[in-house]
């Protein structure tokens, strides 16, 4: 059977050694590289291109998020498996977003890791059972539509009236003694609140909802 | 019939519940006896040594302490050593009361103790008020308020007569007296004792005494039907206890708040308070009689009889364990009601009968108490014998007696009240002013405590991180090596052996444990993970504290913020909400979160009194907000006009967007140089 070539990038030398000796006994895995930083990984990438890259998220020089982004740019086909201690939904989400195929906790033991390596190698997603539910929640985030009749602040109503009267952002800013940035702040919020894409539809929707007359 | 109708009023029951809360927290202290040895023989010296040993382990091993006191007791009895009897009995009684909640036995010990005090320890005058106070407390616990008041009177008199300088004891007696008077329905007299309590100089730093005083003030206001003031003082008390890390007392305050709101008909608010009460000290919640009763009360009032039954049954068990009869009667009554409502007529009947039976026994004792008090001065001992014969007669005379008592009480009360009211009218005004000043100073103290707490929180986070990321990773590495070892070792594979497996299990258990410890150290991180949920929690907490209506509106697709950013945004919103509640005098507060693709916009607006943004020199809070915004690379604007409310707009670009932008800028810079 063809063995899966695995590389490791992690800033803990001790953990790398542990992983190496553990994986050395597994017949279907071959460790082809181990690196203490993203830079070292990049230097060796051409010579030792792995099937699966095990990657820590928290590393001092270059964090996992950034590294995944760069790797993905340079090697779009590379299979990356996040191997970390962090189980914050934000990281789970951002790592998935930037293209990791799996997410495994360091505390989860041999079986999980081996299972993960084999699964992502087949280009299928794998999530540690401990974070599986979180990961699924993260993948389909809740969307807030807001109330039927969105609540507008006084300022938003003023801005909306002036947009309806076809004033530009700059004009509105001058008229209300506020900065153009503030006008844009309100304009964006209005778009979101009324659930429309363009300022022109904004007016139509506001009239429909009876927010302006 | 009159008495019965009094007991059937559920308001009276629950009101009693609130006050016993207070009393049960004032424990009978029988700790440091002045056990002068004097001209003692060796055997007697040994008795005192036994008691001293008991005192040392009292708190940690009450059972051993009790057996030590009991040996001291039997030894003293053998020697005919009255002093030893007195000390052994008072300590035994205190220990039974404080640590074992065995009130009957405790009372027996104190009662037996009294004659020995006169006989053998008359020189230790401080012993007497302690015993009187303890006896009062025990009568109170059993629901005999008249007797309790009688004993407290004796305690105060004896403190004054012998000029005993024990402020702690005096305060405790005042507090107990006030709660007994309140329970007996004499609010104004109780007020007098609270004022005595306030007048007694206490070391300023003693915030526990302060907290208890706030609690009692809350009780008084509640009895005066001043819900807002009661809420205010109980809130103050809870806050102080939080600062002292005394969570069972925090629970006590929240329970009182919950009970009050439940009685006022606001079951939802009550539920929130009870939830907070449970959260304050989950470990004691199940044994907290009044909390269980309160939960029963909200469910019975909102028509959830099944749930109500569950909680009342629990309260019945606790009341039984603690020998609190009034609480038992209340539970029987509530259970009968609930079962009747759910159609279980047989059970309803059963509890109704238990209720009447217990009520009858208490009623008999009540009559006895009334009689014994009127004639106590003349012949206390004979009375009880006669009583048994007169019982029949008494049933007939019962109503007349009560009437007569009422008249006497009324006249005395009116006279006393008139004088008291006149004296206190002016005093009260000054008091209020002082109270205000004290409150400001307390506020400073709270602020100081808060900064300490924040520092502690940081420290906790750091330890959690070190554990989780440092030790945790090392352990992971160790486990990997260990797993390898199991396969590798030459001729005998270790993996199958028991020792190996045990070692591995221990390592894995350790890793799990470390993860749990780290998470326990920063539980708030768990809910701060999700900004929206964290804000929802904040809102439900804030709703308990004030009359502000708070709404949360969400727009767009929820984005999970980077942890630090998430935390900062949460803290800012928290600060804003606190500010509105504390200063704005608003009735409405709206928090809007708008999740855009690249940024989060937050608008917090209220309809309060507003302020002049140009005139305000930046207070700590506002400065904080600006600092945080700067760190987030965000934008903050505050729009406010006098009388027109305040709107705060906050714009925060997502962290990832920031990082991407920084990167682009960093890449662009070298190009420009070239």
Interface residues (C-beta under 8 A of the other chain):
Chain A: X12 X14 X15 X17 X18 X19 X21 X22 X24 X25 X58 X65 X66 X85 X88 X89 X90 X93 X94 X106 X107 X109 X110 X138 X141 X142 X143 X144 X145 X146 X147 X150 X151 X153 X154 X155 X181 X182 X185 X188 X189 X192 X193
Chain B: X468 X469 X472 X473 X474 X476 X477 X478 X479 X480 X481 X483 X484 X487 X488 X508 X511 X512 X515 X529 X530 X551 X553 X554 X555 X556 X557 X558 X559 X560 X561 X562 X563 X566 X590 X592 X593 X594 X595 X596 X601 X603 X605 X635 X637 X639 X647 X649 X651 X656 X659 X663
